[in-house]
Amino acid sequence: MQKEFPRIKNFIDGEFVEPVGGKYLDNIEPATGKPYSKVADSGKEDVDLAVAAAEAAFADWSKMPAAERSKILLRIADLIERDLEKLSRAESIDTGKPLSLARSLDIPRASSNFRFFATAILHTENEAHVTDGVAFNYTLRQPRGIAGLISPWNLPLYLLSWKIAPAIAVGNTAIAKPSELTPMTAYLLCEICAEAGLPNGVLNVVHGTGPNVGAAVTAHPKIGTISFTGGTVTGRKVAEACAPLFKKVSLELGGKNPNIIFADADLDAAIAGSVRSSFANQGQVCLCGSRVFVERSVYKTFVDRFIDKASELKLGDPLDEKTEQGAIVSKAQLDKVKFYVDLAKKEGGVTALGGKAPDPINERCCDGYFFPPTVITDLPVSCRTNREEIFGPVVTITPFDNEEEVIGYANDTDYGLASSVWTQNLNRAHRVAERISTGTVWVNCWLVRDLRVPFGGMKASGVGREGGEEALRFFTEPKNVCIAK
Ligand code: TXE
């Protein structure tokens, strides 16, 4: 008798509903490699139902005073905080990340995303211009209609809330498509939104695969705004689908981020910060510093101390409070990590730490997707391992001799998402930050996030910026009204 798993249904028009086709996908727990729930395997018909609900809800929601919308979003933030433990555990089971990380990063950030945009809409400013005595111009920023929000598996609730909050705060209605690999916290968020009194149809969540549901969202003529976060390959497909329909699109894509340590850096801070930026969430954060460049005079010291510190990271059952390195999100992603570790060896790299699957963690996790923190040295700078996104616990460390050389190395990639620079020389910090082609440059820190600043990538890391004012502008349409004097 097959065990009955909990079913993650779609959330449409304020109700949890079965997918029209009645099909479900197994939802696998990465730590065990076994299914623990089922997720709706939806299609175009389900997206059509969601569009009808979003369309019906738009008139009232977009006309509701911002202060009223703000109260509902603040209630959502409060309920996320109330359910911190439940959401953290769900996120950890669904993604394989350590429970401690879900509790300290993902869930608190989801709450702060709602809280931030709930208050930001109370203080927005609009432009006005007096045109040389003949006319008065003012800009109306209006909600655009239905927003399609597509998110990845690595920081599921963090990144989905980062899209939902601004989109609905300014008065749009939304159709969200979480990753089919990690649907659980999106499902729990729907329960919270219903409890918070979010009107039916304002937020609709349709679960399923990218080609069946994601593509139906990007193709739907009534979904005029698309906010996508995911891989560059998929981002290109999203852009191709949206272009002929003149949709407004924001793409937050992959990264292959440089992390530069100059000899004058505070090495204690640089080593601690670099271990964190290399292996946080098992290296499955698009902002991770996967290419470490160290000034030659401190290279050996850095590598030795980095390896000592990285080898102390506790790889274990994600639900164990002491675990600092959990499971990789899927078998496919684990195989991708292993592929690149093998490729690195073929390209002349030396595996200075890790490099092979660990011994079984425990009985529960013996079939889970685990891989230890891995450090590769002695690679050529422009080999595939150093140019292609691995998105796992694998970093390369390479020496450099001068500023000019390392800026060339840092920029020698198709990506341009984020970078870190460790130096005590303020002039150098400004100089290097100005020349590195990434959307964010952290100096003597990593992943310090201020929701008011623009966030996003250049080149193959994306188009557009989200965060703060940028997000409010992205999800609204500016209209200029010109009144003759
Ligand atoms: O991406 P995918 P993943 C990047 C990260 C890595 C990747 C990992 O660097 O490259 O994303 O996430 C849906 N039409 N970032 O593997 O496959 C799919 O179902 C429409 C960067 O999930 O691109 C999922 O919901 N949608 C980022 C979502 O797209 C489609 C932060 C992403 O899936 C689709 C996080 C299609 N044809 C990860 N095919 C940043 N820059 O902030 C799939 N999807």
Boltz pocket constraint, residues with backbone or C-beta under 6 A from the ligand:
constraints:
  - pocket:
      binder: B
      contacts: [[A, 150], [A, 151], [A, 152], [A, 153], [A, 154], [A, 155], [A, 177], [A, 178], [A, 179], [A, 180], [A, 208], [A, 209], [A, 210], [A, 211], [A, 213], [A, 214], [A, 215], [A, 218], [A, 229], [A, 230], [A, 231], [A, 232], [A, 234], [A, 235], [A, 237], [A, 238], [A, 252], [A, 253], [A, 254], [A, 255], [A, 285], [A, 286], [A, 389], [A, 391], [A, 417], [A, 457], [A, 461], [A, 462]]
      max_distance: 6.0
